[in-house]
Amino acid sequence: MKKSDKANVPTRLFSPVALRGISARNRVVVSPMCQYRSVDGSPTDWHLVNSGRYAIGGAGIVFYEETAVEARGRKSYGCASIERDGQIPAYRRITDFIRAMGAVPAIQLGHSGAKGSVKGAMDEWTPLTAGDAAAGLAPWQTISASAHPFGTGRPPSTAMDQGEIDRVVAAFAAAAARSHAAGFDICEIHGAHGYLIHQFLSPVTNTRADRYGADRAGRMRFALEVTEAVRAAWPAHKPLFFRVSARDGRGGLWDIDDSVALAGALKERGVDVVDCSSGGITGTSSMPVVPRVPGYQVEFARRIKQAAGVPTMAVGLITEPAQAEAILQAGDADLIALARELMFNADWPVHAAKALGHGAYLSLLPPDFAFRLHRRDEVGRLPFNQVGASLAHADALVEST
């Protein structure tokens, strides 16, 4: 290998990161992406292959999809859950493979609340009806902070009483314990995108007058109780993330100042990283839609990191290596999460490392991949008439690297 080939340009994106007792090889994170392919909440071969290809492609942290803490917490019958001990071996198969490929396995725990009892994404999340019951897909009664319909055509949810709140908090804790047993090393609480926790946070969907409503402190109470319960059930050496919608959607009422206050309270309760997203609840106020432009949520990550003093993760139309590196170099976030870009190119981390001048980019791949690609690169540098005579020499070069 030529001396120039060994040059390794320092990058933030491909620098290791330590979170409590867990270390990731780089700061590229596979964001949770719902697959709508679970069977009774449990993983299948699809999930092994889907998660595995991201780990093979060089990401530092690989999140499984958003995973409900109880059956009624799923959006659809095809959504994931981790509500039973019997599910643990199927998840362990996936986490073992992710870890064997050099990545950190992570899980996002959530509860759909009023967003539940619907069909899958390709059916536009239309509500289940009595007609679906004949196919074994009966609708179920959803729960939420208040008894409001969540969108057109959906029946009202049941407002949760204290007993119901306590049961769901306990379900989050139990799911966190199962997630540890299943081999996940990072746990994230889903408090965004109009899910149950977000339904408590936003004044649009929380019109309670009791201790879980009335003002910002009351509306934050459920989120903080869930966080305390999960942190207590989750091992102390493993990091805890929290995904927040930094702002409601168009016409909402929860804004970035509220998210800064929440992030500070989460930090006090042992949250290590705030995952900064947006949207999920709409209303009739003057709050504008968050424009979908490249890096459109980075400003939220920057503001929360600076104002609350907590590490953040940026996500949302981050697709270019230089863009991701610039976000980290500016100190706007500590981790970079990608979703659909990785669906399109699961090897994005390797290509990004090469584009940024990271000389050891092939080391992100499994050794047998790297071996063959090193050989290809060495032979590819030779004039055509020397290739055949140099294959043995190239093999020797590979073995020496």
Residue pairs with C-beta under 8 A, 6 or more apart in sequence:
1 374
1 378
1 397
1 400
1 401
5 359
6 359
7 357
7 359
8 357
8 358
8 359
8 360
9 356
9 357
9 358
9 359
11 325
11 353
11 356
11 357
11 358
12 27
12 325
12 328
12 329
13 26
13 27
13 28
13 321
13 324
13 325
13 328
13 336
13 352
13 353
13 356
14 26
14 27
14 28
14 349
14 352
14 353
14 356
14 358
14 361
15 26
15 27
16 23
16 24
16 25
16 26
17 23
17 24
17 26
17 27
17 60
17 334
17 335
19 186
19 239
19 272
19 273
20 236
20 237
20 238
20 239
20 272
21 237
21 238
22 104
22 185
22 186
22 237
22 238
22 239
23 104
24 60
24 61
24 103
24 104
25 60
25 102
25 103
25 364
26 58
26 59
26 60
26 349
26 353
26 364
27 60
27 328
27 334
27 335
27 336
28 58
28 59
28 60
28 61
28 324
28 336
28 338
28 348
28 349
28 352
29 59
29 60
29 61
29 62
29 63
29 106
29 313
29 315
29 335
29 336
29 337
29 338
30 51
30 54
30 59
30 61
30 62
30 63
30 337
30 338
30 339
30 342
31 63
31 315
31 337
31 338
31 339
32 63
32 64
32 65
32 66
32 108
32 188
32 190
33 63
33 65
33 339
33 340
33 343
34 65
34 66
34 75
34 79
34 80
34 121
35 46
35 47
35 50
35 65
35 78
35 80
36 76
36 78
36 79
36 120
36 121
36 122
37 44
37 46
37 47
37 78
38 44
38 47
38 78
38 79
38 80
38 81
41 68
41 71
41 74
41 79
41 80
41 81
41 82
41 83
41 84
41 87
42 80
42 81
42 87
42 90
43 64
43 80
43 87
43 90
43 91
43 93
43 94
47 64
47 65
47 80
47 94
48 93
48 94
48 97
51 62
51 64
51 94
51 97
51 98
51 105
52 94
52 97
52 98
52 101
53 346
54 62
54 103
54 342
54 346
55 62
55 97
55 98
55 101
55 102
55 103
56 101
56 346
56 347
56 365
56 366
56 369
57 342
57 346
57 347
57 348
57 349
57 350
57 364
57 365
58 347
58 349
58 350
58 353
58 364
58 365
59 103
59 342
59 349
60 103
60 104
60 349
61 103
61 104
61 106
61 186
61 335
62 98
62 103
62 104
62 105
62 106
63 106
63 107
63 108
63 186
63 188
64 80
64 91
64 94
64 105
64 106
64 107
64 108
64 184
65 79
65 80
65 108
66 79
66 80
66 108
66 109
66 110
66 190
66 195
67 80
67 81
67 82
67 107
67 108
67 109
67 110
67 175
67 179
68 74
68 79
68 80
68 81
68 82
68 83
68 109
68 110
68 111
68 112
69 81
69 82
69 83
69 109
69 110
69 111
69 168
69 171
69 172
69 174
69 175
70 81
70 83
70 111
70 168
70 171
70 175
71 81
71 83
72 116
72 140
72 141
72 142
72 143
73 81
73 110
73 111
73 112
73 113
73 116
73 168
73 171
73 196
74 80
74 81
74 112
74 116
75 112
75 115
75 116
75 118
75 125
76 116
76 118
76 119
76 120
76 125
77 137
78 120
79 112
81 87
82 91
82 107
82 109
82 175
82 178
82 179
82 182
83 171
83 174
83 175
85 178
85 181
87 178
87 182
88 178
88 181
88 182
91 107
91 179
91 182
91 183
91 184
92 181
92 182
92 183
94 105
95 105
95 182
95 183
95 184
95 185
96 183
98 104
98 105
99 105
99 183
99 185
101 366
102 364
104 185
104 186
105 183
105 184
105 185
105 186
106 184
106 185
106 186
106 187
106 188
106 241
107 179
107 182
107 184
107 186
107 187
107 188
108 187
108 188
108 189
108 190
108 241
108 243
109 172
109 175
109 176
109 179
109 187
109 188
109 189
109 190
109 230
110 189
110 190
110 195
110 196
110 197
111 168
111 171
111 172
111 190
111 195
111 196
111 197
112 142
112 195
112 196
113 142
113 143
113 144
113 145
113 150
113 157
113 195
113 196
113 199
114 142
114 143
114 144
114 148
114 149
114 150
114 154
114 157
114 196
114 199
114 205
115 125
115 142
115 150
115 194
115 195
115 196
116 140
116 142
117 127
117 128
117 139
117 140
117 141
117 142
117 154
118 125
118 126
118 127
118 128
118 154
119 125
119 126
119 127
119 128
119 132
119 137
126 153
127 139
127 153
127 154
127 155
128 137
128 138
128 139
128 140
129 139
130 138
130 139
132 138
132 139
133 139
141 157
141 158
142 150
142 155
142 157
142 158
143 157
143 158
143 159
143 160
143 164
143 168
143 196
144 150
144 157
144 158
144 159
144 160
144 196
144 199
144 205
145 159
145 160
145 196
145 199
145 200
145 205
145 206
145 207
145 208
145 212
145 213
145 219
145 222
146 157
146 159
146 199
146 205
146 206
146 207
146 208
146 213
147 156
147 157
147 158
147 159
148 156
148 157
148 205
148 207
149 155
149 156
149 157
150 157
150 194
150 199
150 205
158 164
159 208
160 168
165 212
165 222
165 225
168 196
168 226
169 222
169 225
169 226
169 229
170 229
172 189
172 226
172 229
172 230
173 229
173 230
173 232
173 233
174 233
176 187
176 229
176 230
176 233
176 234
177 233
177 234
179 187
179 234
180 187
180 233
180 234
180 235
180 238
185 238
185 239
186 238
186 239
186 240
186 241
187 230
187 234
187 238
187 239
187 240
187 241
188 240
188 241
188 242
188 243
188 275
189 197
189 223
189 226
189 227
189 230
189 240
189 241
189 242
189 243
189 271
190 197
190 243
191 197
191 198
191 201
191 223
191 242
191 243
191 244
191 245
191 262
192 198
192 243
192 244
192 245
192 275
192 277
192 278
192 280
193 243
193 245
193 277
193 279
193 280
194 205
194 245
194 279
194 280
194 281
195 280
197 222
197 223
197 226
198 205
198 245
198 254
198 280
198 281
199 205
199 206
199 281
200 206
200 212
200 213
200 219
200 220
200 221
200 222
200 223
201 219
201 220
201 223
201 254
201 258
201 262
202 219
202 248
202 252
202 253
202 254
202 281
203 219
203 253
203 254
204 248
204 251
204 252
204 253
204 254
204 281
204 282
204 283
205 281
206 212
206 213
206 219
207 213
208 214
208 218
208 219
210 218
211 218
211 221
212 218
212 219
212 221
212 222
213 219
216 258
216 261
220 261
220 262
220 265
223 262
223 266
224 265
224 266
224 269
227 240
227 242
227 266
227 269
227 270
227 271
228 269
230 240
231 240
231 269
231 270
231 271
234 240
239 272
239 273
240 270
240 271
240 272
240 273
241 271
241 272
241 273
241 274
241 275
241 313
242 263
242 266
242 271
242 273
242 274
242 275
243 274
243 275
243 277
244 259
244 262
244 263
244 274
244 275
244 276
244 277
244 304
245 254
245 259
245 277
245 278
245 279
245 280
245 281
246 256
246 259
246 276
246 277
246 278
246 297
246 300
246 303
246 304
247 254
247 255
247 256
247 259
247 278
247 279
247 287
247 290
247 300
248 254
248 255
248 278
248 279
248 280
248 281
248 282
248 283
248 287
249 278
249 279
249 280
249 281
249 282
249 287
249 289
249 290
250 282
250 287
250 288
250 289
251 282
251 283
251 284
251 285
251 286
251 287
252 281
252 282
252 283
252 285
252 287
253 283
253 285
253 287
254 281
255 287
256 300
256 303
256 304
259 276
259 300
259 304
260 303
260 304
260 307
260 308
263 271
263 274
263 304
263 307
263 308
263 310
264 307
264 308
264 309
264 310
266 274
266 310
267 308
267 309
267 310
271 310
272 310
272 311
273 310
273 311
273 312
273 313
273 334
273 335
274 301
274 304
274 305
274 308
274 310
274 311
274 312
274 313
275 312
275 313
275 315
275 337
276 297
276 300
276 301
276 304
276 312
276 313
276 314
276 315
276 333
277 297
277 300
277 315
277 316
278 290
278 296
278 297
278 300
278 316
279 290
290 296
290 297
292 316
292 317
293 317
294 317
294 318
294 319
294 320
294 323
295 314
295 316
295 317
295 318
295 323
295 327
296 316
296 317
297 314
297 315
297 316
298 314
298 316
298 318
298 327
298 332
298 333
299 332
301 312
301 313
301 314
301 327
301 332
301 333
302 312
302 330
302 331
302 332
302 333
304 310
304 312
305 311
305 312
305 331
305 332
305 333
305 334
311 334
311 335
312 332
312 333
312 334
312 335
313 333
313 334
313 335
313 336
313 337
314 327
314 332
314 333
314 335
314 336
314 337
315 336
315 337
315 338
315 339
318 324
318 327
318 336
318 337
318 338
318 341
319 338
319 341
321 351
321 352
321 353
321 355
321 356
322 355
322 356
324 336
324 352
325 356
327 333
327 336
328 334
328 336
338 348
341 348
342 348
345 351
347 365
349 364
350 361
350 362
350 364
350 365
353 360
353 361
353 364
354 361
362 369
362 370
362 373
362 374
363 370
365 373
371 398
374 397
374 398
374 401
375 394
375 395
375 398
378 394
378 397
378 398
379 387
379 390
379 391
379 394
382 390
